Amino acid sequence: MARAVGPERRLLAIYTGGTIGMRSQHGVLVPGRGLAAVLRTLPMFHDEEHARACGLPEDTLVLPPASPDQRIIYTVMECQPLFDSCDMTITEWVQIAQIIERHYEQYHGFVVIHGTDTMAFAASVLSFVLENLQKTVILTGAQVPIHELWNDGRENLLGALLMAGQYVIPEVCLFFQNQLFRGTRVTKVDTRRFAAFCSPNLPPLAVLGAEVTINRELVRKVRAEGPLVVHRSMEHDVGLLRLYPGIQATLVRAFLQPPLKGVVMETFGSGNGPTKADLLRELQEAAERGLLILNCTHCLRGTVTSDYASSMATAGAGIVPGFDMMSEAALAKLSFVLGQPGLSLDDRKELLVRDLRGEMTLPRAEERRPSRQSGTLGLRVAQLLSLRQETDAVRDALTPSLACAAAHAGDLEALQTLAELGGDLSLQDFSGQTPLHVAARRGHAGVVTLLLQRGVDVNSRDEDGLSSLLLAVRGRHRSVIGLLRAAGACLSAQELEDAGTELCRLASKADGEGLRAWWQAGADLGQPGYDGRSALLVAEAAGDLEVVTLLQSLQGGADVLAPGPEVLPVV
Protein backbone atom coordinates (compact mmCIF):
# COMPACT_ATOMS: atom_id res chain seq x y z
CA MET A 1 0.00 0.00 0.00
CA ALA A 2 1.39 3.41 -0.97
CA ARG A 3 0.29 6.99 -0.64
CA ALA A 4 -1.01 8.18 -4.01
CA VAL A 5 1.19 10.80 -5.65
CA GLY A 6 0.55 13.45 -8.28
CA PRO A 7 -1.32 16.78 -8.32
CA GLU A 8 -4.49 15.18 -9.72
CA ARG A 9 -6.12 11.87 -8.92
CA ARG A 10 -8.95 10.91 -11.25
CA LEU A 11 -11.69 8.54 -10.09
CA LEU A 12 -14.69 6.92 -11.74
CA ALA A 13 -17.75 6.59 -9.48
CA ILE A 14 -20.14 3.95 -10.84
CA TYR A 15 -23.64 4.62 -9.51
CA THR A 16 -25.65 1.40 -9.70
CA GLY A 17 -28.53 2.46 -7.45
CA GLY A 18 -29.35 1.78 -3.83
CA THR A 19 -30.70 3.73 -0.88
CA ILE A 20 -28.06 6.48 -1.08
CA GLY A 21 -29.76 8.17 -4.06
CA MET A 22 -33.39 7.28 -3.33
CA ARG A 23 -36.14 9.83 -2.78
CA SER A 24 -39.31 9.57 -0.73
CA GLN A 25 -42.55 9.58 -2.70
CA HIS A 26 -45.90 9.00 -0.99
CA GLY A 27 -44.14 7.55 2.03
CA VAL A 28 -41.97 5.04 0.19
CA LEU A 29 -38.43 5.22 -1.20
CA VAL A 30 -38.01 5.06 -4.97
CA PRO A 31 -34.82 5.06 -7.07
CA GLY A 32 -33.45 8.55 -7.58
CA ARG A 33 -31.73 9.55 -10.79
CA GLY A 34 -29.25 12.38 -11.25
CA LEU A 35 -26.89 11.73 -8.35
CA ALA A 36 -24.14 13.78 -10.00
CA ALA A 37 -26.43 16.83 -10.12
CA VAL A 38 -27.16 16.43 -6.41
CA LEU A 39 -23.47 16.14 -5.54
CA ARG A 40 -22.71 19.25 -7.58
CA THR A 41 -24.87 21.28 -5.17
CA LEU A 42 -23.01 20.06 -2.07
CA PRO A 43 -19.78 21.99 -1.35
CA MET A 44 -18.14 18.98 0.29
CA PHE A 45 -18.47 17.07 -3.01
CA HIS A 46 -17.73 19.80 -5.55
CA ASP A 47 -15.54 22.89 -5.65
CA GLU A 48 -17.32 24.88 -8.36
CA GLU A 49 -14.82 27.74 -8.30
CA HIS A 50 -11.87 25.42 -8.95
CA ALA A 51 -13.81 23.55 -11.65
CA ARG A 52 -14.50 26.80 -13.52
CA ALA A 53 -10.93 28.00 -13.15
CA CYS A 54 -9.60 24.76 -14.62
CA GLY A 55 -12.23 24.54 -17.33
CA LEU A 56 -13.40 21.08 -16.24
CA PRO A 57 -16.22 19.47 -18.30
CA GLU A 58 -19.80 19.68 -17.02
CA ASP A 59 -19.90 15.99 -16.10
CA THR A 60 -16.75 16.24 -13.98
CA LEU A 61 -16.75 16.98 -10.26
CA VAL A 62 -13.82 17.96 -8.07
CA LEU A 63 -13.48 17.68 -4.31
CA PRO A 64 -12.18 20.50 -2.17
CA PRO A 65 -8.40 20.07 -1.66
CA ALA A 66 -7.60 16.88 0.25
CA SER A 67 -4.03 18.10 0.70
CA PRO A 68 -2.24 21.31 -0.31
CA ASP A 69 -0.76 19.81 -3.47
CA GLN A 70 -3.44 17.34 -4.59
CA ARG A 71 -6.98 17.38 -6.00
CA ILE A 72 -9.40 14.48 -6.46
CA ILE A 73 -11.38 14.80 -9.68
CA TYR A 74 -14.17 12.32 -10.31
CA THR A 75 -16.85 11.44 -12.83
CA VAL A 76 -20.17 9.81 -11.90
CA MET A 77 -21.34 7.14 -14.35
CA GLU A 78 -25.01 6.33 -13.77
CA CYS A 79 -26.29 2.87 -14.73
CA GLN A 80 -29.27 2.69 -17.05
CA PRO A 81 -31.54 1.60 -15.47
CA LEU A 82 -30.65 1.90 -11.81
CA PHE A 83 -30.76 -1.39 -9.90
CA ASP A 84 -32.42 -2.45 -6.71
CA SER A 85 -29.51 -4.32 -5.14
CA CYS A 86 -31.85 -7.19 -4.22
CA ASP A 87 -32.23 -7.92 -7.94
CA MET A 88 -28.51 -7.87 -8.70
CA THR A 89 -26.76 -11.12 -9.60
CA ILE A 90 -23.37 -12.34 -10.77
CA THR A 91 -24.31 -11.12 -14.26
CA GLU A 92 -24.65 -7.49 -13.14
CA TRP A 93 -21.47 -7.64 -11.05
CA VAL A 94 -19.49 -8.97 -13.99
CA GLN A 95 -20.87 -6.05 -16.01
CA ILE A 96 -19.55 -3.64 -13.36
CA ALA A 97 -16.16 -5.35 -13.60
CA GLN A 98 -16.24 -4.86 -17.37
CA ILE A 99 -16.93 -1.14 -16.90
CA ILE A 100 -13.84 -0.96 -14.68
CA GLU A 101 -11.90 -2.87 -17.33
CA ARG A 102 -12.92 -0.47 -20.11
CA HIS A 103 -11.90 2.58 -18.10
CA TYR A 104 -9.00 1.03 -16.21
CA GLU A 105 -6.28 3.12 -17.87
CA GLN A 106 -8.23 6.41 -17.66
CA TYR A 107 -8.64 6.52 -13.88
CA HIS A 108 -6.48 6.05 -10.82
CA GLY A 109 -9.23 4.37 -8.81
CA PHE A 110 -12.89 3.38 -8.76
CA VAL A 111 -15.84 3.81 -6.39
CA VAL A 112 -18.92 1.60 -6.85
CA ILE A 113 -22.08 3.11 -5.30
CA HIS A 114 -24.28 0.13 -4.47
CA GLY A 115 -27.29 -0.89 -2.39
CA THR A 116 -26.42 -2.30 1.01
CA ASP A 117 -28.58 -5.44 0.98
CA THR A 118 -26.27 -7.35 -1.38
CA MET A 119 -23.16 -5.18 -1.15
CA ALA A 120 -21.15 -7.86 0.68
CA PHE A 121 -21.95 -10.35 -2.08
CA ALA A 122 -21.02 -7.75 -4.72
CA ALA A 123 -17.69 -6.98 -3.03
CA SER A 124 -16.80 -10.67 -2.88
CA VAL A 125 -17.76 -11.39 -6.49
CA LEU A 126 -15.84 -8.36 -7.78
CA SER A 127 -12.81 -9.45 -5.75
CA PHE A 128 -12.65 -12.76 -7.59
CA VAL A 129 -13.68 -11.43 -11.00
CA LEU A 130 -10.96 -8.74 -10.96
CA GLU A 131 -7.57 -10.48 -10.99
CA ASN A 132 -4.19 -8.74 -10.92
CA LEU A 133 -5.88 -5.59 -9.65
CA GLN A 134 -3.34 -2.83 -9.10
CA LYS A 135 -5.73 0.05 -8.40
CA THR A 136 -8.18 0.80 -5.61
CA VAL A 137 -11.81 -0.30 -6.01
CA ILE A 138 -14.17 0.67 -3.16
CA LEU A 139 -17.88 -0.13 -2.75
CA THR A 140 -20.04 2.10 -0.60
CA GLY A 141 -23.66 3.07 -0.06
CA ALA A 142 -25.98 4.23 2.69
CA GLN A 143 -28.65 3.23 5.15
CA VAL A 144 -30.39 6.60 4.74
CA PRO A 145 -30.68 8.57 1.45
CA ILE A 146 -28.23 11.39 0.92
CA HIS A 147 -31.20 13.81 0.51
CA GLU A 148 -32.31 13.32 4.12
CA LEU A 149 -31.16 15.85 6.71
CA TRP A 150 -29.64 13.17 8.96
CA ASN A 151 -27.97 10.53 6.80
CA ASP A 152 -24.86 8.41 6.45
CA GLY A 153 -24.61 8.67 2.67
CA ARG A 154 -22.51 11.83 2.55
CA GLU A 155 -19.96 10.54 5.03
CA ASN A 156 -19.70 7.14 3.36
CA LEU A 157 -19.35 8.46 -0.19
CA LEU A 158 -16.89 11.19 0.75
CA GLY A 159 -14.78 8.71 2.72
CA ALA A 160 -14.74 6.25 -0.19
CA LEU A 161 -13.67 8.99 -2.64
CA LEU A 162 -10.92 10.20 -0.32
CA MET A 163 -9.56 6.70 0.30
CA ALA A 164 -9.64 5.75 -3.39
CA GLY A 165 -8.07 9.07 -4.35
CA GLN A 166 -5.34 9.31 -1.75
CA TYR A 167 -4.17 5.70 -1.35
CA VAL A 168 -3.21 2.86 -3.65
CA ILE A 169 -4.86 -0.21 -2.10
CA PRO A 170 -4.79 -2.85 -4.84
CA GLU A 171 -7.89 -4.80 -3.92
CA VAL A 172 -11.67 -4.56 -3.80
CA CYS A 173 -12.78 -2.92 -0.55
CA LEU A 174 -15.98 -1.81 1.15
CA PHE A 175 -16.15 1.53 2.98
CA PHE A 176 -18.84 2.12 5.58
CA GLN A 177 -19.08 4.15 8.78
CA ASN A 178 -15.47 5.39 8.65
CA GLN A 179 -14.00 1.92 8.17
CA LEU A 180 -12.40 0.38 5.09
CA PHE A 181 -12.89 -3.39 4.96
CA ARG A 182 -11.50 -6.04 2.63
CA GLY A 183 -14.27 -6.93 0.19
CA THR A 184 -14.00 -10.68 0.79
CA ARG A 185 -14.30 -10.32 4.57
CA VAL A 186 -17.50 -8.38 5.13
CA THR A 187 -21.09 -9.22 5.95
CA LYS A 188 -24.09 -7.02 6.66
CA VAL A 189 -25.12 -7.23 10.32
CA ASP A 190 -27.62 -4.43 10.87
CA THR A 191 -30.63 -3.12 8.94
CA ARG A 192 -30.91 0.32 10.53
CA ARG A 193 -27.74 1.33 12.37
CA PHE A 194 -25.16 3.26 10.36
CA ALA A 195 -22.56 0.63 11.30
CA ALA A 196 -24.26 -1.82 8.94
CA PHE A 197 -21.22 -3.96 8.07
CA CYS A 198 -18.55 -5.76 9.99
CA SER A 199 -15.51 -7.89 9.25
CA PRO A 200 -15.57 -10.48 12.05
CA ASN A 201 -12.38 -12.37 11.21
CA LEU A 202 -10.14 -9.56 9.92
CA PRO A 203 -9.60 -6.04 11.28
CA PRO A 204 -10.39 -3.09 9.00
CA LEU A 205 -7.71 -2.17 6.47
CA ALA A 206 -8.11 1.46 7.49
CA VAL A 207 -10.04 3.61 9.95
CA LEU A 208 -10.89 7.27 9.36
CA GLY A 209 -11.07 9.63 12.29
CA ALA A 210 -9.18 12.82 13.00
CA GLU A 211 -6.49 11.04 11.00
CA VAL A 212 -6.32 8.05 8.70
CA THR A 213 -4.94 4.90 10.33
CA ILE A 214 -3.83 2.29 7.82
CA ASN A 215 -3.27 -1.31 8.90
CA ARG A 216 -0.37 -1.72 6.48
CA GLU A 217 0.34 -5.35 7.39
CA LEU A 218 -3.10 -6.38 6.14
CA VAL A 219 -3.16 -4.58 2.80
CA ARG A 220 -2.39 -7.06 0.04
CA LYS A 221 0.67 -6.46 -2.09
CA VAL A 222 0.71 -6.40 -5.88
CA ARG A 223 2.18 -9.82 -6.62
CA ALA A 224 3.00 -9.43 -10.30
CA GLU A 225 3.07 -6.84 -13.03
CA GLY A 226 0.66 -7.35 -15.87
CA PRO A 227 -2.72 -6.34 -17.25
CA LEU A 228 -5.99 -6.50 -15.36
CA VAL A 229 -7.78 -9.80 -15.93
CA VAL A 230 -11.59 -9.89 -15.77
CA HIS A 231 -13.06 -13.38 -15.30
CA ARG A 232 -16.38 -13.45 -17.12
CA SER A 233 -17.04 -17.20 -16.88
CA MET A 234 -18.41 -17.33 -13.34
CA GLU A 235 -20.58 -20.36 -12.54
CA HIS A 236 -24.17 -19.41 -11.70
CA ASP A 237 -25.36 -22.84 -10.52
CA VAL A 238 -24.09 -22.54 -6.95
CA GLY A 239 -26.14 -22.42 -3.79
CA LEU A 240 -26.16 -21.85 -0.05
CA LEU A 241 -27.44 -24.54 2.33
CA ARG A 242 -27.77 -23.75 6.03
CA LEU A 243 -28.00 -26.81 8.26
CA TYR A 244 -30.30 -26.62 11.25
CA PRO A 245 -31.18 -29.04 14.03
CA GLY A 246 -33.48 -31.75 12.71
CA ILE A 247 -33.04 -30.94 9.02
CA GLN A 248 -34.45 -33.78 6.94
CA ALA A 249 -32.30 -35.80 4.55
CA THR A 250 -35.05 -35.56 1.93
CA LEU A 251 -34.78 -31.76 1.92
CA VAL A 252 -31.01 -31.95 1.57
CA ARG A 253 -31.36 -34.46 -1.29
CA ALA A 254 -33.78 -32.17 -3.14
CA PHE A 255 -31.46 -29.19 -2.73
CA LEU A 256 -28.32 -31.00 -3.96
CA GLN A 257 -29.78 -32.13 -7.26
CA PRO A 258 -28.48 -30.99 -10.68
CA PRO A 259 -28.04 -28.46 -12.18
CA LEU A 260 -26.40 -27.44 -8.88
CA LYS A 261 -22.61 -27.74 -9.27
CA GLY A 262 -21.42 -26.37 -5.96
CA VAL A 263 -22.83 -25.53 -2.55
CA VAL A 264 -21.67 -23.55 0.46
CA MET A 265 -22.89 -25.52 3.46
CA GLU A 266 -23.24 -23.53 6.67
CA THR A 267 -22.60 -25.88 9.57
CA PHE A 268 -22.64 -25.59 13.35
CA GLY A 269 -19.74 -24.25 15.38
CA SER A 270 -16.37 -25.39 14.06
CA GLY A 271 -17.84 -27.21 11.06
CA ASN A 272 -20.11 -29.79 12.64
CA GLY A 273 -23.40 -31.18 11.39
CA PRO A 274 -25.98 -33.79 12.31
CA THR A 275 -24.62 -37.34 12.41
CA LYS A 276 -27.75 -39.03 11.09
CA ALA A 277 -26.77 -41.77 8.65
CA ASP A 278 -29.32 -40.83 5.99
CA LEU A 279 -28.17 -37.19 5.94
CA LEU A 280 -24.48 -38.14 5.73
CA ARG A 281 -25.32 -40.56 2.93
CA GLU A 282 -26.94 -37.78 0.88
CA LEU A 283 -23.88 -35.58 1.31
CA GLN A 284 -21.53 -38.41 0.45
CA GLU A 285 -23.45 -39.37 -2.68
CA ALA A 286 -23.52 -35.74 -3.84
CA ALA A 287 -19.75 -35.44 -3.29
CA GLU A 288 -19.09 -38.69 -5.15
CA ARG A 289 -20.94 -37.48 -8.25
CA GLY A 290 -18.73 -34.38 -8.35
CA LEU A 291 -20.71 -31.75 -6.44
CA LEU A 292 -18.31 -29.40 -4.64
CA ILE A 293 -19.37 -28.77 -1.05
CA LEU A 294 -17.62 -25.97 0.83
CA ASN A 295 -18.01 -26.24 4.60
CA CYS A 296 -18.34 -22.88 6.41
CA THR A 297 -19.49 -22.11 9.92
CA HIS A 298 -22.65 -20.07 10.34
CA CYS A 299 -21.01 -18.37 13.34
CA LEU A 300 -19.89 -14.83 12.65
CA ARG A 301 -16.45 -15.39 14.15
CA GLY A 302 -14.14 -18.38 14.11
CA THR A 303 -13.11 -21.06 11.68
CA VAL A 304 -13.97 -24.53 10.50
CA THR A 305 -11.43 -26.90 12.03
CA SER A 306 -10.69 -30.59 11.84
CA ASP A 307 -10.87 -30.94 15.62
CA TYR A 308 -14.63 -31.44 15.86
CA ALA A 309 -15.89 -31.80 12.29
CA SER A 310 -15.69 -35.58 12.27
CA SER A 311 -19.26 -35.96 11.06
CA MET A 312 -18.52 -33.86 7.98
CA ALA A 313 -15.28 -35.75 7.33
CA THR A 314 -17.17 -39.04 7.20
CA ALA A 315 -19.44 -37.65 4.50
CA GLY A 316 -16.68 -37.92 1.92
CA ALA A 317 -13.62 -36.19 0.54
CA GLY A 318 -15.78 -33.90 -1.58
CA ILE A 319 -16.47 -31.67 1.43
CA VAL A 320 -13.82 -28.94 1.51
CA PRO A 321 -13.11 -26.83 4.62
CA GLY A 322 -13.85 -23.13 4.19
CA PHE A 323 -11.87 -22.15 7.31
CA ASP A 324 -12.99 -18.64 8.41
CA MET A 325 -14.57 -17.46 5.14
CA MET A 326 -17.80 -15.51 5.29
CA SER A 327 -20.62 -17.20 3.37
CA GLU A 328 -20.73 -14.33 0.85
CA ALA A 329 -17.05 -14.80 0.00
CA ALA A 330 -17.38 -18.59 -0.05
CA LEU A 331 -20.25 -18.43 -2.55
CA ALA A 332 -18.29 -16.05 -4.79
CA LYS A 333 -15.16 -18.19 -4.57
CA LEU A 334 -17.11 -21.33 -5.44
CA SER A 335 -18.60 -19.57 -8.48
CA PHE A 336 -15.12 -18.41 -9.54
CA VAL A 337 -13.43 -21.80 -9.11
CA LEU A 338 -16.19 -23.69 -10.92
CA GLY A 339 -16.06 -21.15 -13.73
CA GLN A 340 -12.38 -21.80 -14.46
CA PRO A 341 -12.12 -23.93 -17.64
CA GLY A 342 -10.09 -27.09 -17.98
CA LEU A 343 -9.68 -27.95 -14.30
CA SER A 344 -10.15 -31.38 -12.78
CA LEU A 345 -12.23 -31.90 -9.64
CA ASP A 346 -9.04 -32.21 -7.58
CA ASP A 347 -7.71 -28.99 -9.12
CA ARG A 348 -10.85 -27.18 -8.06
CA LYS A 349 -10.64 -28.53 -4.51
CA GLU A 350 -7.03 -27.40 -4.32
CA LEU A 351 -8.02 -23.89 -5.41
CA LEU A 352 -10.79 -23.76 -2.81
CA VAL A 353 -8.39 -24.32 0.07
CA ARG A 354 -5.94 -21.70 -1.20
CA ASP A 355 -6.18 -18.07 -0.12
CA LEU A 356 -6.76 -16.34 -3.47
CA ARG A 357 -8.00 -12.84 -2.56
CA GLY A 358 -7.40 -12.58 1.18
CA GLU A 359 -10.76 -14.26 1.77
CA MET A 360 -9.63 -16.63 4.51
CA THR A 361 -6.96 -17.21 7.12
CA LEU A 362 -5.16 -20.50 6.60
CA PRO A 363 -4.17 -22.37 9.77
CA ARG A 364 -0.72 -21.35 10.95
CA ALA A 365 1.59 -23.87 12.53
CA GLU A 366 2.10 -21.73 15.62
CA GLU A 367 -1.64 -21.40 16.20
CA ARG A 368 -2.32 -25.11 16.38
CA ARG A 369 -3.10 -26.57 19.76
CA PRO A 370 0.11 -28.60 20.32
CA SER A 371 2.31 -25.51 19.93
CA ARG A 372 0.73 -23.99 23.04
CA GLN A 373 2.38 -26.66 25.19
CA SER A 374 5.71 -24.89 25.46
CA GLY A 375 8.63 -27.19 24.77
CA THR A 376 6.65 -30.30 23.86
CA LEU A 377 5.92 -29.86 20.16
CA GLY A 378 9.48 -29.49 18.93
CA LEU A 379 10.84 -32.14 21.28
CA ARG A 380 8.23 -34.79 20.52
CA VAL A 381 8.57 -34.39 16.79
CA ALA A 382 12.35 -34.32 17.15
CA GLN A 383 12.18 -37.61 19.02
CA LEU A 384 10.03 -39.02 16.23
CA LEU A 385 12.50 -37.86 13.59
CA SER A 386 15.39 -39.43 15.43
CA LEU A 387 13.72 -42.83 15.12
CA ARG A 388 13.26 -42.66 11.37
CA GLN A 389 15.80 -43.67 8.77
CA GLU A 390 14.62 -41.10 6.23
CA THR A 391 15.06 -38.21 8.70
CA ASP A 392 16.58 -35.75 6.23
CA ALA A 393 13.53 -35.45 3.98
CA VAL A 394 11.06 -35.46 6.87
CA ARG A 395 13.17 -32.98 8.85
CA ASP A 396 13.50 -30.57 5.92
CA ALA A 397 9.75 -30.64 5.33
CA LEU A 398 8.75 -30.12 8.98
CA THR A 399 11.49 -27.88 10.35
CA PRO A 400 10.22 -24.48 9.07
CA SER A 401 6.76 -24.85 10.60
CA LEU A 402 8.07 -26.45 13.80
CA ALA A 403 10.75 -23.80 14.22
CA CYS A 404 8.23 -20.97 13.74
CA ALA A 405 5.86 -22.62 16.24
CA ALA A 406 8.69 -22.88 18.78
CA ALA A 407 9.75 -19.27 18.14
CA HIS A 408 6.15 -18.14 18.67
CA ALA A 409 6.06 -19.93 22.04
CA GLY A 410 9.56 -18.77 23.03
CA ASP A 411 10.60 -22.42 23.32
CA LEU A 412 14.43 -22.34 23.29
CA GLU A 413 14.75 -26.03 24.10
CA ALA A 414 12.71 -27.07 21.08
CA LEU A 415 14.67 -24.77 18.76
CA GLN A 416 17.98 -26.10 20.06
CA THR A 417 16.85 -29.68 19.54
CA LEU A 418 15.74 -28.94 15.98
CA ALA A 419 19.06 -27.26 15.25
CA GLU A 420 21.05 -30.18 16.71
CA LEU A 421 19.13 -32.51 14.39
CA GLY A 422 20.40 -30.49 11.44
CA GLY A 423 17.32 -28.35 10.82
CA ASP A 424 17.77 -25.05 8.98
CA LEU A 425 16.35 -22.35 11.27
CA SER A 426 16.41 -19.68 8.54
CA LEU A 427 13.76 -21.19 6.25
CA GLN A 428 10.27 -19.70 5.75
CA ASP A 429 7.22 -21.69 6.72
CA PHE A 430 4.18 -21.92 4.40
CA SER A 431 2.95 -18.50 5.62
CA GLY A 432 6.18 -16.79 4.52
CA GLN A 433 7.60 -16.21 8.03
CA THR A 434 11.02 -17.23 9.34
CA PRO A 435 11.57 -18.04 13.02
CA LEU A 436 13.41 -14.71 13.36
CA HIS A 437 10.35 -12.81 12.11
CA VAL A 438 8.10 -14.68 14.52
CA ALA A 439 10.41 -14.14 17.51
CA ALA A 440 10.88 -10.44 16.69
CA ARG A 441 7.13 -9.93 16.42
CA ARG A 442 6.58 -11.66 19.78
CA GLY A 443 9.51 -9.96 21.52
CA HIS A 444 11.33 -13.17 22.52
CA ALA A 445 14.86 -11.83 23.01
CA GLY A 446 16.29 -15.20 24.02
CA VAL A 447 15.02 -16.83 20.82
CA VAL A 448 16.40 -13.94 18.74
CA THR A 449 19.80 -14.37 20.43
CA LEU A 450 19.85 -18.10 19.69
CA LEU A 451 18.88 -17.58 16.05
CA LEU A 452 21.52 -14.90 15.53
CA GLN A 453 24.13 -17.18 17.08
CA ARG A 454 23.07 -19.82 14.57
CA GLY A 455 23.87 -17.40 11.75
CA VAL A 456 20.41 -16.63 10.35
CA ASP A 457 20.15 -13.67 7.97
CA VAL A 458 19.35 -10.67 10.13
CA ASN A 459 18.00 -8.68 7.15
CA SER A 460 15.82 -11.37 5.57
CA ARG A 461 12.34 -10.32 4.42
CA ASP A 462 9.13 -12.22 4.92
CA GLU A 463 6.61 -12.94 2.16
CA ASP A 464 5.25 -9.39 2.46
CA GLY A 465 8.71 -7.82 2.28
CA LEU A 466 8.85 -6.91 5.98
CA SER A 467 12.02 -7.12 8.05
CA SER A 468 12.36 -8.59 11.52
CA LEU A 469 13.57 -5.19 12.69
CA LEU A 470 10.34 -3.49 11.56
CA LEU A 471 8.25 -6.14 13.34
CA ALA A 472 10.22 -5.55 16.54
CA VAL A 473 9.73 -1.78 16.17
CA ARG A 474 5.98 -2.19 15.78
CA GLY A 475 5.91 -4.27 18.95
CA ARG A 476 8.13 -1.79 20.87
CA HIS A 477 10.44 -4.70 21.76
CA ARG A 478 13.48 -2.61 22.58
CA SER A 479 15.73 -5.44 23.70
CA VAL A 480 15.06 -7.25 20.42
CA ILE A 481 15.69 -4.05 18.43
CA GLY A 482 19.05 -3.72 20.20
CA LEU A 483 20.02 -7.31 19.40
CA LEU A 484 19.08 -6.96 15.74
CA ARG A 485 20.86 -3.63 15.32
CA ALA A 486 23.97 -4.99 16.97
CA ALA A 487 23.90 -7.87 14.47
CA GLY A 488 23.75 -5.44 11.52
CA ALA A 489 19.99 -5.20 10.91
CA CYS A 490 18.68 -2.13 9.13
CA LEU A 491 15.32 -0.97 7.85
CA SER A 492 14.72 -1.32 4.12
CA ALA A 493 14.44 1.68 1.82
CA GLN A 494 10.66 1.19 1.60
CA GLU A 495 10.32 0.88 5.37
CA LEU A 496 12.32 4.08 5.84
CA GLU A 497 10.19 5.85 3.22
CA ASP A 498 7.00 4.85 5.03
CA ALA A 499 8.44 5.85 8.40
CA GLY A 500 7.63 9.56 8.05
CA THR A 501 3.86 9.13 8.13
CA GLU A 502 4.07 6.64 11.00
CA LEU A 503 6.33 8.98 13.02
CA CYS A 504 3.83 11.80 12.54
CA ARG A 505 1.03 9.52 13.71
CA LEU A 506 3.00 8.57 16.83
CA ALA A 507 3.82 12.20 17.55
CA SER A 508 0.14 13.17 17.27
CA LYS A 509 -0.72 10.46 19.79
CA ALA A 510 2.16 11.45 22.14
CA ASP A 511 3.52 7.91 21.79
CA GLY A 512 7.06 8.42 23.07
CA GLU A 513 7.76 4.70 23.31
CA GLY A 514 6.96 4.23 19.63
CA LEU A 515 9.16 7.18 18.65
CA ARG A 516 12.04 5.77 20.70
CA ALA A 517 11.65 2.39 19.00
CA TRP A 518 11.90 3.93 15.52
CA TRP A 519 14.90 6.03 16.57
CA GLN A 520 16.62 2.98 18.03
CA ALA A 521 16.04 1.15 14.73
CA GLY A 522 17.84 3.88 12.81
CA ALA A 523 14.93 5.85 11.37
CA ASP A 524 15.36 9.55 10.57
CA LEU A 525 12.96 11.31 12.92
CA GLY A 526 12.98 14.31 10.60
CA GLN A 527 11.50 12.26 7.74
CA PRO A 528 8.37 14.10 6.49
CA GLY A 529 4.98 12.42 6.44
CA TYR A 530 2.51 12.37 3.59
CA ASP A 531 1.59 16.04 4.13
CA GLY A 532 5.20 17.24 4.21
CA ARG A 533 5.37 17.80 7.97
CA SER A 534 7.82 16.08 10.28
CA ALA A 535 6.96 14.48 13.62
CA LEU A 536 8.48 17.49 15.40
CA LEU A 537 6.24 19.92 13.53
CA VAL A 538 3.19 17.76 14.35
CA ALA A 539 4.12 17.77 18.06
CA GLU A 540 4.72 21.53 18.03
CA ALA A 541 1.37 22.14 16.34
CA ALA A 542 -0.32 20.02 19.01
CA GLY A 543 1.47 21.95 21.75
CA ASP A 544 2.88 18.76 23.25
CA LEU A 545 6.02 20.00 25.02
CA GLU A 546 7.00 16.55 26.29
CA VAL A 547 7.04 15.03 22.80
CA VAL A 548 8.81 18.10 21.37
CA THR A 549 11.54 17.77 24.00
CA LEU A 550 11.89 14.05 23.36
CA LEU A 551 12.19 14.51 19.59
CA GLN A 552 14.69 17.32 19.95
CA SER A 553 16.78 15.16 22.29
CA LEU A 554 16.68 12.15 19.98
CA GLN A 555 17.44 14.17 16.86
CA GLY A 556 20.27 15.81 18.73
CA GLY A 557 21.81 12.40 19.35
CA ALA A 558 21.05 12.16 23.05
CA ASP A 559 20.52 8.64 24.39
CA VAL A 560 17.25 9.04 26.22
CA LEU A 561 16.41 5.37 26.16
CA ALA A 562 15.82 3.87 29.55
CA PRO A 563 17.59 0.53 30.08
CA GLY A 564 15.68 -2.23 28.32
CA PRO A 565 14.82 -5.59 29.85
CA GLU A 566 17.74 -7.85 30.55
CA VAL A 567 18.49 -10.36 27.80
CA LEU A 568 19.10 -13.78 29.26
CA PRO A 569 22.00 -15.73 27.76
CA VAL A 570 21.19 -18.75 25.65
CA VAL A 571 21.92 -21.93 27.51
C-alpha angles and dihedrals in degrees: 000000000000136000109257114248133202134073093264130040115190121205135184115217111200109203109202098166133260137139095305093077100031124120130208116247121174091343098309133093118247130182112278122214127203101048091160091058090052092049090050089064094053114083092209089061101038136033100202094182093055092044091055093045091053095041093236117181119262093252093054124091128193128201122227109266112297089192133002094263103033139069129190112218118187142179124210114220110195119207118234107248108016114237133231099225090226088067096049119110140174088282093062093043091052087051089054089051089052090053088054089048093052093050098033096113095043098059138047094216145355137231119196113202105207142163114267100228094076100015093112090054090047093050091051095047092048090049091059097037093053108065126181089018111180099172134066119268116183129182120204141158140150146260091215125037117261089238092065118096093235109039144136096219097089094050094045096047094044091049092050092050092048094048094046091046100045103037137048104222105164100210143069110275139177121222120200135149095358094309129109112210132187107258095231093052105055136097132176111250106168135045099199112017116091089235089072098152136051138180103217099183102035130043118239116279089227140002124207119213131122082329136015114259113197120196092215095180091063100047109101118241125232101257101193141007116245144098125307112268119210114198107213098170099081115158113244098189097084127115147189121237120187114198118217134181110285097012109167122241089224091061091049091049091052092049095049096054124116139302082048109101101175139014136195105218115202108210136182123277113321094004103300129146140176114299096216110139096226092052093048089048091056091051092046094049091049091050092048093055090054104266110148112226118192113198114216130165118244088217114106093228132037138038143269107257136183092234097086106008095093093128091057092046091057090055091074144277091279091080108091123197114244093196108199099341119139113239091246092057092042092054091049092047092050090051090049096047094046090048094058109104125230099019126134122228090257090050090054093049090050091052091049093059093047121090101241105165104011089275097136144021112239116217111270120216093234092053096057118107099250092057090064090068095083112227098004104085099057094039097049094048090044089054089050092050092050090060095053126086094211093055097138097064094040092045094050091050096047104034099081095054094039092048092050090048090051091046090051090053094042089239105163094172093057093047092050091050092050091049092049089054089058099260118157106236093192098067124109120242121225091279092058097252128127121209088253091057091049094047092046091050091050095042096237100158094179092055091047090052092051093048093049090050087053089057102248117166106269092200099046117135127224124229090281093050095254123143126225088240092059091049090052090049092052090052093046089233097160097176090053091047089053093050093048094046091048088053092053102266118157136175117259122248090255092049090050091048091053092046095083096066092043092050090052090050091051092048091051089053093045089238100163094168091057092048091050091051092054091046091050089052091056102259120153104244089201092062107126121237127228092287095050096255124121125226089256092055090048091052092047091050089051091049092234102154094180093057091042090054092047093050093046090051094048094045088048090058098252116150101231095159114123114226110282125226116293115265111225116222118250111255 
